[in-house]
Amino acid sequence: MVANALFAPRPLERDAPVFVAGHRGMVGSAICRHLAANGFGNILTRTHDELDLTDRAATFAFFRETRPAVVVVAAARVGGILANSTYPVDFISENLQIQVNVLDAAVEQRSERLLFLGSSCIYPKFADQPITEDSLLTGALEPTNDAYAIAKIAGIIQVQSVRRQYQLPWISAMPTNLYGPHDNFSENTSHVLPALIRRYDDATSSGQRVVTNWGSGAPRREFLHVDDMASACLHLLENYDGPSQVNVGTGVDHTIHEVARIVADAVDYTGETRWDTSKPDGTPRKLLDVSLLRESGWEARIPLQDGIAETVDWYRTHHASARV
Ligand SMILES: NC(=O)c1ccc[n+]([C@@H]2O[C@H](COP(=O)([O-])OP(=O)(O)OC[C@H]3O[C@@H](n4cnc5c(N)ncnc54)[C@H](OP(=O)(O)O)[C@@H]3O)[C@@H](O)[C@H]2O)c1
């Protein structure tokens, strides 16, 4: 168990001004839907064009004008392995700037609660599985996304530092792989699950008879529907007040082979699947230990099959406007 965990129900005022940074992204949009469904009536949003969070002066001006009581930091430069290894400077620099500006501006306004979102890639490449929160900073990172991970680790430490220096009950959450509506389905920058959905759906609609996936299909990964993630975020904001980041996941993993099968079934693909074993598999297993989250009273609810079927529907319906 993580030391200093604190569970204390502290409901948020439903009319409190809540700034969701990155509200058009997959996570930010799910959080906005969940907040609205739970009675929040004063959700503050700005598109990237309206407010570039790497612009420190503009970020401070926005906070001075709107004085958010609650802040969710879901704005970030996000991408899969290819984007991370091709543009490491953008990943470290933009993410550091976004989070430092938002957290500093929120300190100036003494925002009462803040949730910083990171990612499971903050943990050492060879961390024991399932990965517990206290394995942070105990070993070397996966080199392909170390720039991004270091930015996220800096965010966790900044949140912990604000807790110490200003006694504000801010927290951080580290989600596992997420998927769902508004995901990024682009060929070059997407994560594994939306990439599989796109590949199998394209094959089905074009009548292609063979789909080839990278690697052996043997690595095990964990996937959480973004609506579950949004529910976990509100739950943590209202119930958790501890310095440790909290892992957010299902606690269950699947082989990529199994996930590809579920996706193929969801899009009615009847052709063959091949595995290109000349391509790297990556780490054999990545599963978060979610004991701390469970102890706080939250568990994932959306089964992977249902979540994938719903995401396929969303992808097909929103093909024209989705990130493809
Ligand atoms: N997706 C996952 O599987 C996953 C897993 C673990 C953790 N997370 C974490 O969850 C958070 C959100 O991820 P996501 O998947 O929702 O990403 P996303 O869909 O790419 O959304 C990111 C959002 O941030 C905005 N943004 C980026 N740079 C900005 C800037 N300089 N100023 C203002 N807004 C900016 C983007 O706006 P534009 O699109 O207009 O640029 C977008 O709305 C990230 O911290 C990520 O690390 C995601």
The ligand as an ORCA input file, in Angstrom:
! r2SCAN-3c Opt
* xyz 0 1
  N      -4.796      8.357    -24.853
  C      -4.289      7.522    -23.964
  O      -4.257      6.301    -24.159
  C      -3.725      8.050    -22.674
  C      -3.197      7.120    -21.811
  C      -2.654      7.554    -20.623
  C      -2.662      8.908    -20.343
  N      -3.191      9.805    -21.175
  C      -3.115     11.224    -20.777
  O      -4.365     11.876    -20.824
  C      -4.177     13.241    -21.219
  C      -5.073     13.550    -22.409
  O      -4.803     12.631    -23.456
  P      -5.774     12.443    -24.695
  O      -5.638     11.057    -25.157
  O      -7.106     13.033    -24.413
  O      -5.029     13.373    -25.773
  P      -5.643     14.112    -27.028
  O      -6.895     13.445    -27.467
  O      -4.557     14.287    -28.007
  O      -6.061     15.523    -26.418
  C      -5.106     16.438    -25.977
  C      -5.743     17.795    -25.942
  O      -4.781     18.758    -25.514
  C      -4.898     19.891    -26.337
  N      -3.626     20.602    -26.432
  C      -2.433     20.117    -26.858
  N      -1.504     21.071    -26.802
  C      -2.136     22.204    -26.364
  C      -1.715     23.529    -26.138
  N      -0.443     23.918    -26.354
  N      -2.625     24.421    -25.694
  C      -3.912     24.071    -25.499
  N      -4.378     22.823    -25.690
  C      -3.491     21.898    -26.137
  C      -5.285     19.335    -27.682
  O      -5.854     20.319    -28.491
  P      -5.554     20.260    -30.084
  O      -6.012     18.918    -30.538
  O      -6.378     21.374    -30.610
  O      -4.082     20.442    -30.245
  C      -6.274     18.261    -27.273
  O      -7.561     18.798    -27.086
  C      -2.691     13.402    -21.519
  O      -2.056     13.976    -20.406
  C      -2.204     11.997    -21.702
  O      -0.869     11.854    -21.272
  C      -3.735      9.416    -22.363
*
